[in-house]
Amino acid sequence: MMNQNFKAASFSEDFTHIIDGNGNTFTFGDQRVEHIWPINQYMFNATPFLKSIFEQRGWRVRFLEPTFDMMYYSKLLCSGRECPSLNLFAGMYYEDIAKNYVKDDLFVYWGVEHACPCQIGAWPDAWEVFSERIGNPNVLYSVFTTLENNYLGQGLEFGKDIVTAFVLGDLFDEAEWALKIISLDKEEASGIFHEEMLKVVPNLHKGMQELESSLEEWARKIRKIPLKATLDETPKVLLFGGGSMAFIREPLITYCSQQGIIPKIVGFHEFLLYLFSDCARSYGFKKGYDSLEQQFNLGSIISSSFTSPQDAQEGNLAISSCFTLQLADFMNQRFRKAIQGSGIVYDKHVSYTNILKEGHRLINDNVFTEASVAVGKYLSSIETGVFDGLVNIALFTCQPSINGQAFIRALSHQYDIPFAGLELEGPWLSANHHRLLENVIFQARRLRQEKNTWTITADWRSTTTG
């Protein structure tokens, strides 16, 4: 039963201020307010950029380091049947409050806020219950920027900065793990990598031209690092799944790298685009548009938004949704081109709308879950021909990811590329998971050798023919 006397902190109606449990109002930059991200700053290259965004606005920010104790704290709140990401968040938040909360502070924990049929849609209700159990009225849980809250009341520029930070972070993640596998001296290479990356961070706020120039300079410095192998001769495996991949990635990456395989975790910014895309898709579906081509068609959105004030408001959100996806597509192409000279980036960009469309061919995207996204990622990754193995990660209590896994397993019999589907309960691997990964890695090595043989043969034939 809810305690009627408990009053938790909340946002103002326009999301520009925080109201604590006693009704006092504070700005986001107030020294009592601390913004906390549940991601590891040593494993996630978006964190320096995120830190810069918050510090530029004068906001206090820090990042959480996952510990073994977080599962103990999670069990104090969760039953274990909830979404695995919610379990991880709950444990990290509760542990942090227990160990680091200072009286009269306001803790703002960043996470996920999204209305949808997936379990994430029930998170606000869950956090309301958890908040009362924890008993601290000056904490806000699982906060995030959305189109509906006008990027947490900060406007488009703030939203653009957040997306940019994650796009850059994902590109640097791809490059770093490639460098760790093929560099001659891994420790020295890692030091140079991060030193040069930190020089890029201040340029995030200086405009696209300055940012691209700094990325090109980064690429020139990284190019000088001695390598023991080339990208072409080294096997690469894509590890993909939903947004929870950001929090269960470490054992997967570690295992692949120990085997001399270049691992790539699906970009976290793609999960953000899934969230941002919902306004266009839900508005289009409401208007009777079944296909994604119609739902992302600006002409259709604009022409249908004049019928009522509510349609105009929802139509504006749908337009913003389309522009956000286009902006991310633009940044991906420009940034990837800028760092291409480093010699350690290798993936081919596929626009997020194309990923959605690929998945939509087999799973109707109007169910508004990530099942179709996983299928779309699988198919589009095969088309690029970049990877030598694909591993789909589904979470045990996440029904959309389990549904997507079932489709992909059936599809995998139609293609020659090595594939494995893993069902995880958290950031750890069982003996069976290791066996499945070992099998994919073995096949990926063999496929890479065959690809290199085909390339050498093709080059020899072109030379002799010429």
C-alpha positions in Angstrom: 0.0 0.0 0.0 1.3 3.4 -0.9 2.1 5.8 1.9 -0.1 8.9 1.3 2.3 11.1 3.4 5.4 10.2 1.2 6.0 13.0 -1.3 8.9 12.4 -3.8 10.8 15.0 -5.8 9.5 15.8 -9.3 9.9 18.0 -12.3 8.0 21.2 -12.9 5.4 21.0 -15.6 7.8 22.4 -18.2 10.6 20.2 -17.0 12.9 23.2 -16.5 13.1 22.9 -12.7 13.1 20.3 -9.9 10.7 20.3 -7.0 12.0 18.5 -3.9 9.9 16.6 -1.3 9.3 19.8 0.7 8.0 21.7 -2.3 11.2 23.8 -2.8 12.2 24.6 -6.4 15.7 24.1 -7.8 17.4 24.6 -11.2 19.3 21.7 -12.8 22.5 23.6 -12.1 21.9 24.2 -8.4 24.8 22.9 -6.3 22.4 20.6 -4.4 21.5 18.8 -7.6 23.8 16.0 -8.9 23.2 14.2 -12.2 24.2 10.6 -12.1 24.6 8.2 -15.1 24.5 4.4 -14.6 27.3 3.8 -17.1 31.0 3.0 -16.5 33.2 5.9 -17.6 36.1 3.6 -18.2 34.3 1.2 -20.5 32.1 3.7 -22.4 33.7 6.3 -24.7 30.6 8.5 -24.7 31.1 9.5 -21.1 33.8 12.2 -21.7 31.4 13.9 -24.2 28.4 13.6 -21.8 30.5 15.0 -19.0 31.5 18.0 -21.1 27.8 18.7 -22.0 26.8 18.8 -18.4 29.8 20.7 -17.2 29.4 23.4 -19.9 25.9 24.0 -18.4 27.3 24.2 -14.9 25.6 20.9 -13.8 27.2 18.5 -11.4 27.6 15.1 -13.0 29.2 11.7 -12.2 29.2 8.2 -13.5 28.5 5.0 -11.6 30.9 2.1 -11.4 29.0 -1.3 -11.3 30.0 -3.4 -8.3 29.1 -6.9 -7.1 27.0 -5.3 -4.3 24.6 -3.8 -6.8 22.8 -7.2 -7.2 22.4 -7.4 -3.5 20.7 -4.0 -3.5 18.6 -5.0 -6.5 17.2 -8.0 -4.7 16.0 -5.7 -1.9 13.7 -4.0 -4.4 13.1 -6.3 -7.3 11.4 -9.7 -7.5 13.7 -10.8 -10.4 10.8 -11.0 -12.9 11.1 -7.4 -14.0 13.0 -6.3 -17.0 16.7 -7.1 -16.5 17.8 -3.5 -17.2 15.4 -2.3 -14.5 17.0 -4.8 -12.1 20.5 -3.4 -12.9 19.3 0.2 -12.6 17.6 -0.4 -9.3 20.6 -2.1 -7.8 23.0 0.6 -9.0 20.8 3.5 -7.8 19.9 2.0 -4.4 23.6 1.1 -3.7 24.6 4.6 -4.6 22.0 6.2 -2.4 23.0 3.9 0.5 26.7 4.7 0.2 26.9 8.3 -1.3 23.7 10.2 -0.5 24.3 13.4 1.5 21.5 15.1 3.4 19.6 17.8 1.5 21.2 16.9 -1.9 19.0 16.1 -4.9 20.0 13.0 -6.9 18.9 12.8 -10.5 19.5 9.3 -11.9 19.6 9.1 -15.6 18.2 6.0 -17.4 15.2 5.4 -19.7 11.8 7.1 -19.8 9.6 5.7 -22.6 5.9 4.9 -23.0 5.5 1.7 -25.0 4.1 -1.9 -24.8 7.5 -3.2 -23.7 8.3 -3.5 -20.0 9.9 0.0 -20.1 6.4 1.4 -20.3 5.7 0.2 -16.8 8.9 1.6 -15.3 7.4 4.9 -14.1 5.0 2.9 -11.9 7.7 0.6 -10.7 9.9 3.6 -9.7 7.0 5.1 -7.8 6.9 2.0 -5.7 10.7 1.6 -5.4 10.9 5.3 -4.4 8.7 4.8 -1.4 10.5 1.6 -0.4 13.9 3.4 -0.5 12.2 6.3 1.5 14.3 9.2 0.1 12.1 12.0 -1.1 14.9 13.9 -2.9 15.7 11.5 -5.6 14.4 11.3 -9.2 14.8 8.0 -11.0 15.4 6.9 -14.6 15.3 10.4 -16.1 16.0 10.9 -19.8 15.5 13.4 -22.6 12.5 12.7 -24.8 10.7 14.6 -27.5 7.6 14.8 -25.3 9.5 16.5 -22.4 11.3 18.9 -24.9 14.7 17.2 -24.2 14.1 17.6 -20.4 13.0 21.2 -20.9 16.3 22.2 -22.4 15.3 22.3 -26.1 16.6 20.8 -29.3 20.3 21.9 -28.8 20.6 19.8 -25.7 19.0 16.8 -27.4 21.3 17.2 -30.3 24.3 17.3 -28.0 23.2 14.1 -26.2 22.8 12.2 -29.5 26.1 13.6 -30.8 27.9 12.3 -27.7 26.6 8.8 -28.1 27.2 8.7 -31.9 30.8 9.7 -31.2 31.1 7.4 -28.3 30.0 4.4 -30.4 32.4 5.3 -33.2 35.3 5.5 -30.7 34.2 2.2 -29.1 34.4 0.5 -32.5 37.9 2.0 -33.1 39.2 1.2 -29.6 38.4 -2.5 -29.6 39.9 -2.8 -33.1 43.1 -1.1 -31.9 43.3 -3.3 -28.8 43.3 -6.4 -30.9 45.6 -5.4 -33.7 48.1 -3.0 -32.0 51.6 -4.1 -31.3 51.6 -2.7 -27.8 48.1 -2.7 -26.4 48.8 -0.6 -23.3 50.7 2.1 -25.1 48.2 2.2 -27.9 45.3 2.6 -25.4 47.1 5.4 -23.7 47.6 7.3 -26.9 44.0 6.6 -28.0 42.4 8.1 -24.9 44.9 11.0 -24.7 44.0 12.0 -28.3 40.3 11.4 -27.9 40.1 13.8 -24.9 41.5 16.5 -27.2 38.4 16.1 -29.4 36.0 16.6 -26.5 36.1 20.4 -26.2 35.4 20.7 -29.9 31.9 19.2 -29.4 30.7 22.8 -28.5 32.5 24.6 -31.4 30.4 23.6 -34.4 30.5 20.8 -36.9 33.6 22.1 -38.8 35.8 22.4 -35.7 34.6 19.0 -34.5 35.3 17.3 -37.8 38.8 18.9 -38.0 39.6 17.6 -34.5 38.4 14.1 -35.5 40.6 14.2 -38.6 43.6 15.2 -36.4 42.8 12.4 -34.1 42.8 10.0 -37.0 46.2 11.2 -38.2 47.7 10.6 -34.7 46.2 7.2 -34.3 47.4 6.2 -37.8 51.0 6.3 -36.5 50.4 3.6 -33.8 52.3 0.4 -34.8 50.1 -2.6 -35.7 50.8 -6.3 -35.6 47.9 -7.2 -38.0 45.6 -5.5 -40.5 41.8 -5.0 -40.1 41.2 -7.1 -43.3 43.0 -10.2 -41.9 41.4 -10.0 -38.4 38.0 -11.7 -37.8 35.2 -9.4 -36.6 32.1 -10.3 -34.7 29.0 -8.1 -34.1 27.3 -8.5 -30.7 23.8 -7.0 -31.0 20.6 -6.8 -29.1 18.5 -4.1 -27.4 19.4 -1.1 -25.3 20.5 -3.3 -22.4 23.6 -4.2 -24.3 25.3 -1.2 -22.8 25.1 -2.7 -19.4 25.9 -6.4 -20.1 28.6 -5.8 -22.7 31.8 -6.3 -20.6 32.0 -10.1 -20.4 31.1 -10.5 -24.1 33.7 -8.1 -25.2 36.3 -9.5 -22.9 35.8 -13.1 -24.1 36.0 -12.1 -27.8 39.1 -10.0 -27.3 40.8 -12.8 -25.4 40.3 -15.0 -28.5 41.9 -12.4 -30.8 38.6 -11.4 -32.4 37.6 -7.8 -32.9 34.3 -7.4 -31.1 31.7 -4.7 -31.9 28.8 -3.9 -29.6 25.8 -2.5 -31.4 25.8 1.3 -31.0 23.9 2.6 -28.0 22.8 5.6 -30.0 20.7 3.2 -32.1 18.6 2.4 -29.0 18.1 6.1 -28.5 16.9 6.5 -32.1 14.5 3.7 -31.4 13.0 5.8 -28.6 13.0 9.0 -30.6 11.4 7.3 -33.7 8.3 6.4 -31.8 6.6 9.8 -32.1 6.6 9.5 -35.9 5.6 5.8 -36.0 2.8 6.1 -33.4 1.4 9.2 -35.1 1.5 7.6 -38.5 -0.1 4.4 -37.2 -2.9 6.5 -35.5 -3.5 8.2 -38.9 -3.8 4.8 -40.6 -0.4 4.6 -42.1 0.9 1.0 -41.9 4.1 1.3 -43.8 7.2 2.9 -42.4 7.6 4.8 -45.7 4.4 6.7 -44.9 5.1 7.0 -41.2 8.4 8.8 -41.9 7.1 10.8 -44.8 7.2 14.5 -43.8 4.6 15.4 -46.4 2.1 12.9 -45.0 2.8 14.1 -41.5 2.4 17.8 -42.3 -0.8 17.3 -44.4 -2.5 15.3 -41.7 -1.6 17.6 -38.8 -4.1 20.4 -39.6 -7.3 18.6 -38.6 -7.2 19.5 -34.8 -4.9 21.2 -32.2 -4.1 17.8 -30.8 -3.1 16.5 -34.2 -0.9 19.6 -34.7 0.9 19.0 -31.4 1.4 15.3 -32.1 2.4 16.1 -35.7 5.1 18.5 -34.5 6.5 15.7 -32.3 6.4 13.4 -35.3 8.3 15.9 -37.5 10.9 16.3 -34.7 11.2 12.5 -34.6 11.9 12.4 -38.4 14.5 15.2 -38.2 16.2 13.5 -35.2 16.7 10.4 -37.2 18.0 12.4 -40.2 20.4 14.3 -38.0 21.8 11.2 -36.5 22.2 9.7 -40.0 24.0 12.9 -41.1 26.4 12.8 -38.1 27.2 9.1 -38.5 28.3 9.6 -42.1 30.3 12.8 -41.5 32.0 11.6 -38.3 32.8 8.1 -39.8 34.3 9.8 -42.8 36.4 12.1 -40.6 38.0 9.3 -38.6 38.4 6.9 -41.5 42.0 7.9 -41.9 42.8 6.2 -38.6 42.8 2.8 -40.2 40.9 1.2 -37.3 37.3 1.9 -38.2 35.7 -0.7 -40.5 31.9 -0.9 -40.2 29.6 0.5 -42.9 26.9 2.9 -41.8 23.3 1.9 -42.3 20.6 4.5 -41.6 18.3 3.6 -38.7 15.2 3.9 -40.9 16.6 1.2 -43.2 17.2 -1.0 -40.2 13.6 -0.5 -39.1 12.4 -1.2 -42.7 14.4 -4.4 -42.9 12.8 -5.7 -39.7 9.4 -4.5 -40.7 9.4 -6.9 -43.6 9.2 -9.8 -41.2 7.8 -8.3 -37.9 5.2 -5.6 -38.1 6.9 -2.6 -36.4 3.5 -1.3 -35.3 3.7 -3.5 -32.2 6.2 -0.9 -31.0 8.8 -3.2 -29.4 12.5 -3.9 -30.2 11.8 -7.3 -31.7 11.7 -5.9 -35.3 14.9 -3.9 -34.6 16.9 -7.0 -33.8 15.7 -8.6 -37.0 16.5 -5.5 -39.0 20.0 -5.3 -37.5 20.7 -8.9 -38.4 19.6 -8.5 -42.0 21.3 -5.2 -42.6 24.6 -6.4 -41.1 24.6 -9.4 -43.4 24.1 -7.0 -46.4 27.2 -4.9 -45.5 29.4 -8.0 -45.5 31.6 -6.5 -42.8 31.3 -9.1 -40.1 32.5 -12.7 -39.9 30.1 -13.7 -37.2 26.9 -12.4 -35.6 25.7 -12.9 -32.0 22.2 -11.8 -30.9 21.7 -11.2 -27.2 18.3 -11.7 -25.8 17.4 -11.1 -22.1 15.7 -13.8 -20.2 12.7 -11.8 -19.0 12.4 -9.5 -22.0 9.7 -10.8 -24.2 10.4 -8.6 -27.3 14.1 -9.7 -27.4 13.1 -13.4 -27.1 10.6 -12.9 -29.9 13.2 -11.3 -32.1 15.6 -14.1 -31.3 13.1 -16.7 -32.5 12.8 -15.0 -35.9 16.6 -14.5 -36.3 17.3 -18.2 -35.4 14.9 -19.2 -38.2 16.5 -16.7 -40.6 20.1 -17.9 -39.7 19.5 -21.2 -41.6 19.2 -19.2 -44.8 22.7 -17.6 -44.6 26.2 -18.9 -44.4 27.5 -16.3 -41.9 28.2 -17.9 -38.4 25.5 -17.0 -35.9 24.7 -17.7 -32.2 21.8 -16.6 -30.1 22.5 -16.1 -26.4 19.9 -15.6 -23.7 21.4 -13.8 -20.7 20.1 -12.9 -17.3 22.7 -10.2 -16.6 26.3 -9.2 -17.2 27.8 -12.7 -16.8 28.3 -15.8 -19.1 27.6 -19.4 -18.3 29.6 -22.4 -19.5 27.1 -22.9 -22.3 27.4 -19.3 -23.4 31.1 -19.8 -23.7 30.6 -22.9 -25.8 28.3 -21.0 -28.2 30.6 -18.1 -28.5 33.6 -20.4 -29.0 31.8 -22.1 -31.9 31.0 -18.8 -33.6 34.5 -17.5 -33.1 36.0 -20.7 -34.7 33.7 -20.3 -37.7 34.4 -16.6 -37.9 38.1 -17.3 -38.2 37.6 -19.8 -40.9 35.2 -17.4 -42.8 37.8 -14.6 -42.6 40.5 -16.8 -44.0 38.2 -17.7 -46.9 37.4 -14.1 -47.6 41.1 -13.2 -47.6 41.7 -16.0 -50.0 39.0 -14.8 -52.3 40.5 -11.3 -52.2 44.0 -12.5 -53.0 42.7 -14.6 -55.8 40.7 -11.8 -57.2 43.7 -9.4 -57.1 45.9 -12.0 -58.8 43.4 -12.5 -61.6 43.0 -8.8 -62.2 46.8 -8.3 -62.3 47.4 -11.2 -64.7 44.4 -10.1 -66.9 45.7 -6.6 -67.0 
